[in-house]
Amino acid sequence: MYRRFLNNSDYLGIITQDALMQLTRGNDERFIQAEEAAEMSVVEYLSENYEVKQELSKGKYIAEYDRRITYPVGVHIYFEGQIYEVIRSISGYRKPMTTVYWEECVNADIDAEHATGYSQFNTYYPGDMTNYNGVVYICLVENGYKFDDIRIPMVSGWQEAFTTPWQPIVYSLWAVVEYESAFYTLMTLDGFDNNIDPFTSDCWGAIADYDPAYNDYELSEHEYVVYDERVFYPETDVNADIPQLGCNLALHDPRNYNLKKHMVRLALYELTKLIAPNNVSVVRMRDYEDSMKWLNDAAKLRLNPQIPRKLDETKKTVTDWQIATFQTEYDPYKNPWLT
């Protein structure tokens, strides 16, 4: 699937929302078609001398905010249609765990530096190995983004509670029992009668199933939930952090301004061609020609596109272009620097 460097709001700097809707007819596939063509032109011209693919990746891998994901400081996310930088770590919610998903790999032949780094956007199967914080782990049970079951190695947050089948005996406050395939906890001792079953007694409270959409679980030994027919309580904060501007988010767009500007122009030209190839406006043609000239000049190093240069084996910038820079004619007798 094509990852977009641009987003729909990037176009609104040079075209109105209504005009953009007329071009796309509400079909986002047209954006992808146009941006793929624009990106091909950019890469074709700039890839020889510049790290243009790395710069494009800065925009392509900005993900939409997802409550399941924990975002470290410095990454960028889309939140409410805008690009933000994470300035304080944002934790995702954590589900209870009834099985061990990861095990630390003790094989001395496995080098942590060569193991694939762990990503919450990946999907893992038994036998897969990953490097998380310098330690190699092997997957025991399938988990990951596609399963809607993200399990970071050795990260939990819930503790399993001790449960027993209900019997007509004396119980202590907050004891957890199972009765007729449901779980109950003793919430009060006022008027408690150990001969009355939990379903009938007002002293017992039914324990609800874990709900990932609920985000107000208290850090308490008595905040019980049922998950996979077992009872758990939080031992750390298991709720997702709320994204807030100025608290853990700051407005910041990491994409190269020049690439964004010219990608929009080229993509708009391609969008117009998809609708009326024989009736492209003068404005779109002029913007397209200006951007193609910019690409051509940048490729020949006549201007600085503010994109990191490619380096050779000696960690110096590639210098194959220098012959073309000094040479004004391919006829050697017409080059003044030879005379």
Phi, psi and omega in degrees: 000135181288129175266128184278136172277324180266166169231167187301325182290342178297331183284340188287354175285339182230002178209148181282163179298319180296316180295323179294320178295325178292327180287323186260343183056028180075011182257108182293343178299331179291326174300316182296316178301313183292319183287328175298316179296318179296318181295323178300319179294316181298312181294320181301320183277324193254347188292339183290322186245348187232154176277059187290327180293324177294322179293322177294326181295333179298331177266328184291332186251030168270113186265155172293145178300134181226125183298341181282340190263141171263122185255124177281168179296136175103343179279163180243143181222157169270127177219120182054041173084000180237160181265128180234152170261137178280117182256350172215135186309136179248116182274141172272168178286155181238129180271154173300160185230124181254000178214164178270119184268330184229150176224137179295132182277125183257007179290118183292341182279349181274120180266123182299328183291336183259355177280146180295134180293145180290138176225135179289348179268358179268168176239134187239149181233159181308130181101340177293142178243147181213155179256119179232114181055040176082003179243137180270130178239150177246137183283132179256326181226137182302139180197170176135188189299314183292335178274358186054041183213073184280121182233100178288134183306129175062020177247120179237233182148346181240149176240136180284137180270152178280128181233151176221154173296142181293139174221155180284067180231175180283134179238152174274162180300138180071015173295149182244128180228161176249131180217120180050052175066018175231159183248143181224153174234144182280109188267339179206149177260356179292118180073017183291132176234113185290353178270349179267129184291158184300328181293326183271324186286143175278351181280338181262145177239136179290140179268126183280158176290151176295136181234111181296340179281341178280133188233028181231036176291130181276148177279086186213147178289351182247011177272076188278146171221157176254127178221123179054044176063028175223157186255136181225161171221152184288138171250349170221177177292117185254003180275156175283138175292145179272122177295129181219130178296129180089340178264302177230003179228148173220138178297124178194130179251113184278355185287146178297126185296319181296317179297318180297315182300311184280331174297320179296315180298314181293320181292322177296321177298317180293323177297318180296320179296326180295330182272309184218081184300336181260008183220050178281132184294158180297323180296314180295321178295317181294317178297320179297314180295321177297318180290321178294324176294320178297317178298317180296315180293322179293321180297327181266009177060034175274348176213166180257108182280003181062039176240134180304138179283153174287148180246150177269194184296335181268011180066026175248157181296145180298133187240018180297338184285346190296326179299315180293334181289316182278333185278122180263337178219147177283343172284112186300335183281352179254004179268117185295336182283354175269342185267000000 
